[in-house]
């Protein structure tokens, strides 16, 4: 009995699922039918509007041609009417002269006859009939206005619906990722004129798997629309994924075609964040920023820290003052206000940037062997750490530090620092990005995995990662300078 009930329950569940599936199917068909009716009305209305515009254009063109014919008719009529009037006047003058000549023949007085004959001769010489052209000034033909619309008629007879543009084809080898921008190039499929392409749409999204490009839905696509050329550049990207997937479609005045095949553009870049578990207890890690918030200092205020007088210095501990509290076992402590990055550098050339916040006093940025830094160690004071140190506490200074040795750098404090590390070649380079100036470069041989390392005292810093190695680095790599007195 129980087994039969269980079997019947399974049948009921199957039927219920099937009924639900059928109900969904019927709703889909009904929605499709409604959509079909609405869409057919729409395209019918568009067709009528196009035909009306075509008829209006034909009427307008016909009216213009008729006006030209009428104008030519008026011009010829005026010329012929003028000739008609002048001819009639000449004919009347000739008839009067002829009558006068016949009367002269009847004169018997020789003197009167000679006088009349002389007058006749003078009038004949000046007679309008002898000066008037006896050929019509205009012809009756209007053959120059004969029209031939056979080609247009044939075109109208071939009239068909505007085809939907075919999917373009992305030229994958021409898709270039450079300086955190991607240039995508494509070509129309087949005869582009068939679809009368007016614009293109480009869509892109990030992905970490090249073999699952279609896994995500349409909602995550970023869009660039109304592109007139057959290429476009996507700028300002953060390359925190392995690929940027792109697709393109063509649009005409009525519809958009299908998207092209997806193309995955490799976007090799170094993306990391601060490892909060390593941060000194007095460092506050938030997203891409680190700020120094000393414990036990009441009323800690950035404006007070900015005053470099005795009273303000007494309210803000110096870098040599040991912190009053200790963090967890894996955190930096004491005078080492340090935090590490959460990713290791084990090969290749990688790049990231640092920007000091408005209220900063002192910071260091560089790389280190994780195992070389104890909880109380500071960057640049061991053989396993390399850094650039900047300070505007009491006086401004910029220095490169390694193995407890420092080299002062004669350059203004930068507002944006680029850090390039080529693990394989042993290059660590610091760049003033705004001025495109080489600040310092280390040349060494790395033999352990590195981690990005940062020290902050007073104020804070902001980090930018997911950056490709910028093209301007080529200029610095070709003239790389090493500081032998700071190298191991």
Order of alpha helices (4+ residues) and beta strands (2+ residues): alpha-alpha-alpha-alpha-beta-beta-beta-alpha-beta-beta-beta-beta-beta-beta-beta-beta-alpha-alpha-beta-beta-beta-beta-beta-beta-beta-beta-beta-beta-beta-alpha
